C-alpha cells in the first residue's frame, strides 16, 4: 500500500517522539530507537520535519519495487559518512550504558560483559536505521575489548561508545534487502517492539522505584546545583526552573492534578515520612544516633557484623544470629541509600 506524506506528517506531529510515523512507514528499527529515546532526545524528531518526504519515497519504492535498485545503491560501495548518524551512535551508546549503570550494575561481570553489550546494542541500533547497517559482531568485539581498560569508571560508557561507533562506521554498508516491516502484520511487529521496550525499561524502572527516595534526593541535588549556576542572572534561573518543572506541569494538565506547590509537597511528605520511619529503625538496629556520620555508621555496622556473624555463633544461637545478621545488613543498606552520592563513594 502506498504511503501518504500527509498521514506521515500527522503521525509525526501527534506521536513523533514515540516513532508512530516510522511504524507507519515500516521502519521498525527507527521506531524502536525513537521509543527508547523519545525521538532522539527531541533533536532527531525536530530534524525529521525536512526528511519525511524522503522517508515516504523510500518506503514506497520498497513496497512497489521489492529489491533496491542496484544502480541507485550499489551494494559493494559503502554508504557516505554521516556526521549526524555518528553523533547519534555515540549519544545512544552512552545513553544505553548509563541506563545499564543505573539498573544492572549489581550483576556479575557487569563491566566486562553487561555494560559493553548494552553500549554496543545502542550503537548498533542507530547504525541499522534506514537503508544502512553494520557488522554487529565487530561492534560488540570493540566494546568488549575497550571495557576492561575503563573497568569500574562511571564514565566508561563514553570511551566504549566511541570505540563502537568508530568500528560501526568503518564497517557500514547498505542492507542487502529492503526493510519488510510495512509488508508484515502489524500485530507481530508491535509484539516484538513491546518485548524490546519492556526488556529495556524494566531494569531501569525497578531500580528507580526500589530506590525512590534516594533517587529524589539525588535529582533534587542535581537540579539545585544546576540552578545555582545561574545565581547571577535571576531571570535566567527562573526560566531554567520553569522548563525543568514543565513535564510536571504538563502531567498535571493531562491528569487534572493541578501543578500546585501544595500537591507536590504532599507527595514529598508521604515519601519522606516513609523514609524517616525506616531510617529511625535502621539507626536503632545499628545502635547509633541520628547525628552519626557515615564513618560512625560504617564502624558500628562492622562491629555488629563481627558479633552476629553466623560463623561466630554456632549451635543453638546460629538461627538467631542469621536473623540479626540479615537485619543489620538491611539497616546498613537503608542508611547507605539515604546518603548523598559523594558520601556513598567514600
Secondary structure, DSSP 4 states (H G I P E B T S, - for coil): -PPPHHHHHHHHHHHGGGTHHHHHTT-HHHHHHHHHHHHHHTHHHHHGGGTHHHHHHHHHHHHHH-SPPTTTS-TTSPPPP-HHHHHHHHHHHHHHHHHHHHHSTTSTTIIIIIHHHHHHHHHHHHHTSTTEE--HHHHHHHHHHHHGGGTT-TTHHHHHHHHHHHHHHHT-EE-SS---GGGS-HHHHHHHHHHHHHHHHHHHHHHHHHTHHHHHHHHHHHHHHHHHTTTT-HHHHHHHHHHHTHHHHHHHHHHS----HHHHHHHHHHHHHHHHHHHHHHHHHTT--TT--HHHHHHHHHHHHHHH-GGGS-GGGHHHHHHHHHHHHHHHHHHHHTS-HHHHT-
